[in-house]
Amino acid sequence: MISKRNVHSNSETIIHDYEYRVRFSEVDSLGIVWHGHYISYFEEGREAFGRAYDLTYLGIKAEGFTVPIVKTECDHKLPVKYGETIRIETKFINTPAAKIVFEFRIYNQENKLVCIGKSIQVFLDLNGNLSLNNPPFFENWKKVNGLS
């Protein structure tokens, strides 16, 4: 099941919700989601955010950049089981630095918080050189979305 709900936007953040059904291949022998899959759920949230707000990886590449992840954080609160639908809340954190920061909150079907996390991505040109300034397309994206 896939759905989205744009929750909130202001000059500091944009929040996007995405629902995802846990697959059999994501659980261990106890029927609960293996801990390593939560990072994949963050990726699901980033991808859904990108589609909703026109900040996709292919679009970034077309502008001459890649955005590799340089840091992730993941704190587990409750288990999730096979077949459950989770809600991945992805929050874009506005920063003046040349990076993309997302915070994540994952909720179970009962709307209980099961996981929190964060990812940080930097801009590299297509030759692999680190960009110390925000690329012009990203500054424009922020402006269009009311973040500058």
N, C-alpha and C positions, 0 to 999 in steps of 0.2 A: 504494500500500500504506500502510495506516495501522495503527499499533500504538502501545501506550504501555507504559511500564515505570516504575513509581514506584521510584526508586533509593534515595532517602535523605531523611531528615527529622530535624532536630534543632532546638534552640532558636534557631538562627541562620539556617538555610536550609531550603528544600524543593527537591529536584531532581526534575524530571520529564523523561522521554525520549519522543520522538515520532519515528516513522519516516515518511519522505516520499520518493516517487519523483520524480526530476527529469523535468519535462515538456519536450517538444520546443520549446515556445514560450519556454523559459527559457534556451536556449543561443544562442550567437553562431554565425557562419559557420565557426568552428573546431570546433564541437561541444562547447564548454565553457560552463559557466554564466556568463552575463554578470554582472559584479561587483555590479550594482545589485540583483540578485535576492536576495542574501544578507539584506538588510534584510527582504524579504518572508518569508524563511525564519524570521527571528527572530519575525515576527508569527505565523507558523504555530505556533511554539513557545509564544508567549504565549497564543494562543487555546486550544491543547491543554491547557496548564497550567490555564487558567481553567475549562475544562470538567471537568477532573479534580478540581480543588480548589474548585469553586463560587465562582470569582472572575471571572465573565464581564463583558464590557462592558455587555450588556443588564441584568444584575443590578446593576451599579454605577449605571447610569442610573436604574433603578427606585428606587434609594436617594437619588436627587437629585444625582448627581455625574457628571462625565465625567473621563477621565484621559488628557489629551493627552500625547504624547511631547515632551519638551523637550530630550532629548539622546540620540544614538546613537553608538556606536563600533563599528568593524568592521575587523578585521585578517585578511587573507587569508594562508593558509599553503600550500595546495595547490589545484589546480583540481579541479572536479567535472564529470563528463561526462553527456551525455544518457542517460537510462535508468537511471542509478545510483540506488540507494536510499541516502539519507543519514539519519543519526540526529541529531536536534536535541535537545541537552541544554539544558534551561531551568532555571536556578537562581534561585529567589526569594531575594533578600538582605534580611534583616530589618534595618530601621533605625527609630529613633524618630521621624525626620522624617516629615512629611506627604507622602510620595512612595512610589512603587512602583519598586523597582530589580530588574532581571533581568540576569543574566549568561548568555551563550550559548556553547556549544561545539558545533560541527558536525563530525561524523565521516563519512568515506566508508565504502564497503562493506568495506574492509579494516581498519576501525576506526582509521584514521589521521586525526589532527586536521587539518581543512582550513580552519577559520575560528573565530575567537573574537570575541565582541562583548559589548555592554552596552546597555541602554536604561534611561532614567529617565523616569517619568511623574509628573505632579503632579495633585492633586485640584482641580477647578474645580466650583463649584455650577452649576446649570443656567442661571444668568445670566452665567456666565463669570468669576465672582469666585474668586480663588485662596484655597484653604483653607490656613491656616497650621498647623492642627491636624489630626490624623488623624480622619476622620469616625467616629462611633460604630460603624457597621456594619463598618468596616475593623478597628477595635480588637477587635471581637467575632470577626471572621474570624481574626485572629491568635491570639486566645485559643483558639478551637476547634481550630486547627491546631498548637497547642503552641508558639507563637512569642512569647508574652508572659510 
